[in-house]
Amino acid sequence: MADEAEKVPNPYLAAIRSKRASAQPVAATLRDDLDAAVAAMDAGAWVSTVADGFYTELVGHRGALRTAADGAMGTYDDAIAGQPETVERTAWQTRWRNLR
């Protein structure tokens, strides 16, 4: 019979790491796409008064996305840092999906 205090890998921590790994490339792709669009505009891809307004909005959206992406990754990082690698077999982290 296994000891109740036996430590097991933290499944909650594993889930957070997995979700962070899934989110990272999405955030990077959006950043890259918006950076490319701004770079194209900076190189003169579209020049007009309408383009000036579009460019202003584009740069604003790029900034908002960076802030949101950095915040999301920071939230994952904070959650990861707050979890132990292993937990007792009876810890809430072993049954966190059932806690609602």
Protein Blocks (a to p, Z undefined) as FASTA:
>chain_A
ZZfklccddfklmmmmmmmmmmmmmmmmmmmmmmmmmmmmmnopagcfklmmmmmmmmmm
mmmmmmmmmmmmmmmmmmmmmpcfbdcfkbmklmmmmpZZ
